[in-house]
Amino acid sequence: MQNYKQQQQHPFRLDGFNPPFELKGTEEGPSTLPRAHTCFHQLVLPNYTSKSNMVEKLTKALDYADRAGFQFL
């Protein structure tokens, strides 16, 4: 919970995007897939329990998006 509140106050940003790219946390559980808000350059990540769990969920989300016809540059 503390990490989520810290991320909400100080989201991670990358320069060069308008609006800036942000990584945001959410209170959703580790079984939830990440979400993207492409118009706002945001990637919303649940509080995963491990790096391998995060990689698994990101890979699954990208696979689902690819099957739906979204393209990644």
Beta strands, then each sheet from edge to edge (+ up, - down):
strand 1: 12-14
strand 2: 21-26
strand 3: 35-37
strand 4: 42-46
sheet 1: 1+ 2- 4- 3+
end
